[in-house]
Amino acid sequence: MTLTDALFAVIAALAALTQTVAGFGFMLVASTLGALVMPMPEVVPLALPLSLVSTTWVAVDQRRLVDRRLILRTILPAMALGSGLGFLLNGALPEALMRGLLGVIVLGFVVLRLTRRARTPRPWTVWQRTPVIVAAGIVQGLFGTGGPLLVMAVEGMGLAHGQFRATLMAVWTLINTALVTAIVVGGRYDAALLWRFVIALPAVAAGVFAGQHLHKRLSPERFQIAVYMMLALAAAGLLWPKG
């Protein structure tokens, strides 16, 4: 096991914990922190199937809370369109540009969430919501980090916390299954990447297990602020020129 293998396993555990508690954030944490220790072209193919393990676990466990009508009628069609476009762009852009775009997206998300924290989310019209969900799909296909945009589009729709969390987990399970299948068909996995996946898998299980026990005990607001600060520092690292 190399140092990079160990570091990514720790990142994967933290990402799984974050997503299990908050309902989103695995790819946001894994991609942002992972890009600091690994080449960008390797991060998304590695993190997506790990995210799939995390989301499937929670989505199946909380399946009674999933809003299937919302997924099928509102979220999935727009997310699928955007994810397809993003996947086509993934790998076609230079790594430096990919790192910079991810850093800007994450910093923008952190600033927006912290400035809107005290406001009560308002429901959007379908004309406001749909383009944002398509954009979430594009970012998901590119970096696997479409969660923030989707949260913005859905959070004002009146879902209870448990239902909101379970529904998002089901969305990521469906979208990421399609993306991982496309990556496999494209032949982007090699022995080294698969070995790193095997090493990180127990760490993801530990993160999900811990998150399932902590999400009712932690203050969601304080937990999210801590995650935002960590992401801001990681995003700043992505924007810093590589020596």
C-alpha positions in Angstrom: 0.0 0.0 0.0 1.4 3.4 -1.0 1.0 6.7 0.8 -1.4 7.8 -1.9 -3.5 4.7 -1.4 -3.7 5.4 2.4 -4.5 9.0 1.9 -7.3 8.3 -0.5 -8.8 5.7 1.8 -9.0 8.3 4.5 -10.5 10.8 2.1 -13.1 8.2 1.0 -14.1 7.5 4.6 -14.6 11.2 5.3 -16.6 11.6 2.1 -18.9 8.7 3.0 -19.4 10.1 6.5 -20.3 13.5 5.0 -22.7 12.1 2.5 -24.4 9.8 5.0 -25.0 12.7 7.5 -25.8 15.5 5.0 -27.4 13.6 2.1 -24.9 14.8 -0.3 -21.2 15.5 -0.5 -19.3 12.2 -1.2 -18.1 13.3 -4.6 -17.6 16.9 -3.5 -15.3 15.8 -0.7 -13.7 12.9 -2.6 -13.0 14.9 -5.8 -11.8 18.1 -4.2 -9.5 16.4 -1.7 -8.6 13.6 -4.0 -7.4 16.0 -6.7 -4.8 17.2 -4.2 -3.1 13.8 -3.9 -3.9 12.2 -7.3 -4.1 13.2 -11.0 -7.6 14.5 -11.9 -8.2 11.9 -14.6 -8.0 9.2 -12.0 -10.1 10.8 -9.3 -13.6 10.6 -10.8 -13.4 7.0 -12.1 -12.1 5.9 -8.7 -14.5 8.0 -6.5 -17.7 7.3 -8.5 -18.0 3.6 -7.8 -17.1 4.2 -4.1 -19.8 6.8 -4.0 -22.2 4.3 -5.5 -21.5 1.9 -2.6 -22.3 4.7 -0.1 -25.5 6.0 -1.8 -26.9 2.5 -2.6 -26.5 1.4 1.0 -28.4 4.4 2.4 -31.0 4.5 -0.5 -31.9 0.9 0.1 -32.0 1.3 3.9 -34.2 4.4 3.6 -36.2 3.4 0.5 -39.6 4.1 2.2 -38.7 7.8 2.4 -37.7 8.2 -1.3 -39.9 10.5 -3.3 -40.1 8.4 -6.5 -42.5 10.8 -8.3 -40.1 13.7 -7.8 -37.2 11.7 -9.1 -38.9 10.3 -12.2 -40.8 13.4 -13.2 -38.5 16.3 -12.2 -35.0 15.3 -11.4 -34.0 12.3 -13.5 -34.8 13.6 -17.0 -32.8 16.8 -16.6 -30.0 15.2 -14.6 -29.6 12.4 -17.2 -29.3 15.0 -20.0 -26.7 17.1 -18.2 -24.7 14.1 -17.0 -24.4 12.8 -20.6 -23.1 16.2 -21.7 -20.7 16.4 -18.8 -19.4 12.9 -19.4 -18.6 13.7 -23.0 -16.5 16.7 -21.8 -14.7 14.7 -19.1 -11.3 13.7 -20.3 -11.4 16.1 -23.2 -10.2 19.1 -21.1 -6.6 19.7 -19.9 -6.0 18.7 -16.3 -5.0 22.2 -15.2 -8.3 23.5 -16.5 -10.2 20.7 -14.8 -8.5 21.5 -11.5 -9.2 25.2 -11.8 -12.9 24.7 -12.8 -13.4 22.3 -9.8 -11.8 24.8 -7.5 -14.0 27.6 -8.7 -17.1 25.5 -8.5 -16.4 24.4 -4.9 -15.4 27.8 -3.7 -18.5 29.3 -5.3 -20.7 26.7 -3.6 -19.1 27.3 -0.2 -19.6 31.1 -0.5 -23.2 30.7 -1.6 -24.1 28.2 1.1 -22.6 30.4 3.9 -24.3 33.5 2.7 -27.7 31.8 2.3 -27.5 29.9 5.5 -29.9 32.1 7.5 -32.5 32.3 4.7 -35.4 30.0 4.4 -35.2 28.3 0.9 -38.0 29.3 -1.4 -39.5 26.9 -4.0 -38.5 27.6 -7.6 -40.7 27.5 -10.7 -40.1 24.7 -13.1 -38.4 27.2 -15.5 -35.9 28.2 -12.7 -35.4 24.6 -11.5 -34.9 22.7 -14.7 -31.8 24.6 -16.0 -30.1 24.3 -12.6 -30.8 20.5 -12.5 -29.4 20.2 -16.1 -26.3 22.2 -14.9 -26.0 19.8 -11.9 -25.9 16.9 -14.3 -23.2 18.5 -16.4 -21.0 19.1 -13.3 -21.8 15.5 -12.2 -20.6 14.1 -15.5 -17.5 16.2 -15.4 -16.4 15.9 -11.7 -19.1 13.9 -10.0 -19.9 17.0 -7.9 -23.4 18.0 -9.1 -24.8 17.7 -5.5 -24.6 21.4 -4.6 -26.6 22.6 -7.6 -29.2 19.8 -7.2 -29.6 20.7 -3.5 -30.2 24.3 -4.4 -32.9 23.3 -6.9 -34.7 20.8 -4.6 -34.3 22.2 -1.0 -37.2 24.5 -1.3 -39.7 21.8 -2.3 -40.8 21.1 1.3 -39.2 17.7 1.8 -38.5 16.6 5.4 -34.8 16.1 6.2 -35.1 12.3 6.1 -37.0 12.3 2.8 -34.7 14.9 1.3 -31.7 12.8 2.2 -33.1 9.5 1.0 -34.3 11.0 -2.3 -30.9 12.5 -3.1 -29.2 9.2 -2.3 -31.5 7.4 -4.7 -30.8 10.0 -7.4 -27.0 9.6 -7.0 -27.4 5.8 -7.1 -29.2 6.0 -10.5 -27.0 8.6 -12.1 -23.7 7.2 -10.8 -24.6 3.7 -11.9 -25.0 5.0 -15.5 -21.7 7.0 -15.3 -19.7 4.0 -13.9 -21.1 1.8 -16.6 -20.0 4.3 -19.2 -16.5 4.4 -17.7 -16.2 0.6 -17.7 -17.3 0.4 -21.3 -14.8 3.1 -22.1 -12.0 1.0 -20.7 -10.8 3.6 -18.2 -10.1 1.2 -15.4 -6.7 -0.5 -15.0 -5.2 -2.8 -12.3 -3.7 0.0 -10.2 -7.0 1.9 -10.1 -9.0 -1.2 -9.2 -6.5 -2.0 -6.4 -6.9 1.5 -5.0 -10.7 0.9 -5.1 -10.3 -2.3 -3.1 -8.2 -0.6 -0.5 -10.7 2.3 -0.1 -13.8 0.1 0.0 -13.6 -0.8 3.8 -13.0 2.9 4.6 -16.2 3.8 2.8 -18.1 1.2 4.7 -16.7 2.6 8.0 -17.7 6.1 7.0 -21.3 5.1 6.1 -21.6 3.1 9.3 -20.4 6.0 11.4 -22.6 8.5 9.5 -25.7 6.3 10.0 -25.1 6.4 13.8 -24.1 10.1 13.9 -26.6 11.9 11.6 -29.3 12.1 14.3 -26.9 13.1 17.0 -24.8 15.8 15.2 -25.9 19.4 14.7 -26.5 19.5 10.9 -25.6 23.3 10.8 -22.3 22.9 12.7 -21.3 19.8 10.7 -22.0 21.5 7.4 -20.0 24.6 8.4 -17.0 22.4 9.2 -17.3 20.6 5.9 -17.6 24.0 4.0 -14.4 25.3 5.7 -12.5 22.1 4.8 -13.7 22.3 1.2 -12.8 26.0 0.9 -9.2 25.1 1.9 -9.0 22.2 -0.5 -10.5 24.3 -3.4 -7.9 27.0 -2.7 -5.2 24.3 -3.0 -6.6 23.3 -6.4 -6.4 27.0 -7.6 -2.9 27.4 -6.3 -0.4 26.9 -9.3 1.4 23.6 -9.2 5.1 24.1 -8.9 
